[in-house]
Amino acid sequence: MSAQEVNVSAATAVVSVSPVVLSAPDRGEDLQVRVSAPVVGRDLPIIVFSHGHGSSLDGYAPLAGFWAAHGFAVIQPTHLDSRRRSLPPDDPRTPAIWQYRVEDMKRILDNFDLIEDSLPGLSGRLDRNRVAAAGHSFGGQTVSMLLGARMLDRDGEPRKDLSDSRIKAGVLLAAGGRGADLSPFAAEHMPYLNSSFTGMTTPALVVAGDSDRSPLTVRGPDWFADPYFLSPGGKGLLTLFGGEHMLGGISGYEVTETTDENPARVAVIQRMTWAFLRSALYPEDPAWPAACAALRQEPHPLGRIECK
């Protein structure tokens, strides 16, 4: 069995609705989300997904669709930094854009009643005790804050703890590393990327590409593995060989920002993230150890896995 063939639950039809509008008077505009869920099944575990900079609730169909087809309810907000919002640089919200993102995710957790009622046939089918958060790039940093990572100010002092105990597990896809290694440009213009992972205690899978070279850091692709190495135990690290920042095309089908298009790599990410979250939310489920064993046994693997 290869990693692309890791056993997952049978796929089923998915129904989605968007936009679902959540009132957000302190945000400047209401929060819009997409809700996707399988048409059958009860006690559905939940994934709240934070998109990368500029994307929206319509992005990341290769992941959101796969997770929903295999038993998860998936909720995707459109953050204020989306290209659809066109927030100007001099908008007073811009310096705190990272915090608005975290608050968007918490707002979703606060509004499960409304979200259930928004999708016909979903009411009463969500398991609100099994909630995971996932995010890509800037969205990965957003999720890290929910898991216990802290923003550091210019003096290196941690800012407010924004972790949320309702989130039981996380997936960080190409999330940036420690703030001390930001490039001079990023340190000056994006100080909100100055992260510390020492308090990120919630179980998480970190996914990184070994060819992901970013102008945000003075280091190489290993910077994106920092959330794994610099956080406490209960973590996994999936490193994709040849993976660049879009990890083979997770941000959408036929999207122009994907420079390393590789459907096989995306298939590995789909199945490995699904397996990790299944075992993280259901400790008796052997999906994750089975997926790790399958990847390690491949004669020509597309990546490597390590755990602590």
N, C-alpha and C positions, 0 to 999 in steps of 0.2 A: 504494500500500500504506500503510495506517495503522499506528500503533504497536500497535493492538489486533490487527493481522493480521500482525505480524512473523513471518516464517517460523521455525517451530520444528520439531524432529524429530516424527515421527508419534507420536501418543499411543498408549499401550498400557495394558493392565490392570495394576493395582497390587495388591500384597499387603502387608499390614501385620501386625505382631505387637506386642502390649504386654500387660502390662509385661515388658520384659526387665530383669532385676535384676542390677546390677553391685555387687559387694561393696565397701563403703566404710566400714571400721571406724573411720576417723578423722573421719567426717562426722556420726556420731551415728545415722544410719540409712542403709540401702543406697540406691543411686541407681537409679531406675526410668526407663527410656527406651522410646520407641516407635521401631520400625524399619520403614521403608516402602521398597519397591523395585519396579521394573517386573518383570513375570513373565518377560521375555525380555531378552537382552543380556548381554554380558560386559564386563569392565574398566569397571565402573560408577564414575563419579566420585562423590564423597561430599559431602553438605552436612550439617554439624552445626548444628542450629538452637537458639538460646537464646530462650526466650519472654520476654514482658514480665512485669512484677511481677504476681503473683497467678495467672497462667495455669498451664498444665501441658502434659504430653506430648500431650494431646488437642486443643490449640489450633492455630490457624493452618492449618486444613485447606485454605483456598484457595491457600496457597503450597505447603505440603508435598505436597499431592496433585498439584498441577500439576507441580512439579519431578520428583516420582517418576514420573508418567505420561510425562514427556519425558526419561527417561534417567538420572536421578540416584538414588542411594540416599540417603535422608533419615533422620537420626537426631535425635530430639527428647527431651531430658531433662526431668524435672520437678525444678526447683530448689527449694531449701528455703523460698523466699518464696512458693511456690504457696499458694493458698487451701486446697488439699487437705492441706497440712501443718499449717496453723494454728500456725505458730511464734510464741510469745508475744513481746512486745517486750522482756521481761526475760531472754529466753533468751541464754545466753552466746555463742551463735553469731551473734546478730543484728548486732553491730557489724562483723563481718567477712563479712556476707552476700554482699557483692560478690566477695570472694575465693573463697568456697565455690562461687560460680557459675563462676568461671574454672576452678577445680579440677574441677568436674563435667564441663566440656568436655574437659579434658585426660584425665580418667578414661576418657571414651569413646574418645579416640585411643589409649589404652593397652590397650583391650580389644576390638580389632577381631576377634580370633579368636572370642571368645565371642559377639560380635554376629553374625558370619557364621553361626555354628552355630545361632543362635536362630530364624532364619527359614528354613523349608524351601526348599531350592533356591538359597539365596544363597551357600553356601560356595564360595569360589574365584572369585567374580564381582566383588569389590570391587577398585578400583584405589586402593591406599593411597598412591600418590604424587600423586594428584589430589584433594586435600581442601580444601574451602572451609568457612567458617563464616559464618552469617547470624544476625541477631538483631533484635528489635524493642524499642524503648524501653530499659528496663533491660537487656534482652538485647543491644541494640545496643552499649551500653557494655561489656558482658561481652565481646562479640566484639572491640571496639576494643582491649581489653587483650591479646588474643591476637595482634593485628596490630601491636602495639608501642606503643600509648598507655600512659601511666603515670598512676597515682594520685599526687596531691600531698598531702603532709601539711599541717597548719595553718600551717607556716612556708614553704610553697611548695616544699619539697624533694621530689623524686620518690621514691616508694617502689619496692619491688622490681620489676624487669622481669619480667613474666609472659608475654611473647610466646612463641610456639611456632612453630618453623620448619616444622612439619608442615602448618601452615595456609598454603596458597598464595594464597588470595584471600578477600575478605570482602564482605559486604553489610550495611550499617548502615541500618536502617529507623527513622526518627524517633528517632535516638540523640541524647542531650543534648550540649550544647556545652561551652565552656571553663568551668572551675570558678570563675574570677574573677567570672563573671556569674550565679552562683547567687543566688536570692532569700535574704533573711535567714533565713527559715524553713528552706529547704533546706540552707543552709550550716550551720545549727545542728543540725538533726536528721538530715541525710543527707550528712555530710561525705565519704562515699565516692563522691559524684558529682563531686568536684573533680578533673577530668581534664585532662591535657595531651596534645596530639596531635602534638607535634614529632617524636616517635620512631615514629610510626605509618607505617612504610615499606612494609608489605605492600599490594599492589594492592587497591583497594576501591571499591565503588559506594556512595555516600551517597544515601539517598532521604529527602526532606523535603517536608512540606506547607506551602504558603505561608499557610495559615490556622491553623497549629498554635501556639496560644497557651497557654503553660504557666505554672502558679504556681511552678514550680521556678526560674524565671529572671526577672531584672529586664528582660530584653530581649524582643523579639517573636519571631515565627517564624524569623527569620534565625539565631537561636541554634542551630537544628538543622542548619544548614549548616556550622557550625564544623569538624566532623571533616574536611570537604573542604578548606576554606580554610586551616586551621591545620596541615595535615599535608603531608609531602613529596609529590612528583608520583606519577604512576601511579594517579590517582583519577578517578572520574566523579561528577557530581552530577546527580541527577534531581529536579527540583522539580515537585511536583504542584499545579496550580492548584486552589484551593479545598480542598485536602487538610488535614484536621485530624489529630489524633494517631493515629487508627486507619487513616488513609490510604484511606478508602473502604470498609473492612471486611475487612482482611487477617487479623484475629484469629479469624475464624470465620464460618460461615454463620448468619445470623439471630441474631447476638449483640447483647445489649442495650447493650454499651458503645460500639457504633459510632454516632456522631452524624452522620457525613457519608457515609452509605451511598451507594455509587456503584460498581456492578459494572463499568462501563467503566474507571474509575480502577484498580480491582483488576486488570483484564485487562492494562492497561499495565504495572503493576508485575510481574505474572507473567512477561510476555514480555521486558521489559527486564532484569529480574534474571537470567532464564534465559540471555539472550543475553550479558550481561556475564560470567557465570560460565563459559559455554562458551568464550569467547575468552580469558578469563584463564587457564583450565586447559589450553586447547588453542590456543596462539598462532596456529596456522595457520587456525583456524576464523574466518570472516568475520562471524559472527553479530552481534557487538557493533557494528562500524562500520555494518553494514546496518541494524540496529535504530535507531541514532542518526540515520542519514540519513532513515529512514522517519518518525521523530518530527518532525524538522526540516521535512520537506516537507508535513506535514499542514496543510490550510487552517485548521482549528480544533483545534489540539493541546490535549491535556489537561495538558500539562506541557512543560518545557524541559530540555534536556540541555547540560551543559558538561563539558569534560574537561581534564586537565592531565597 
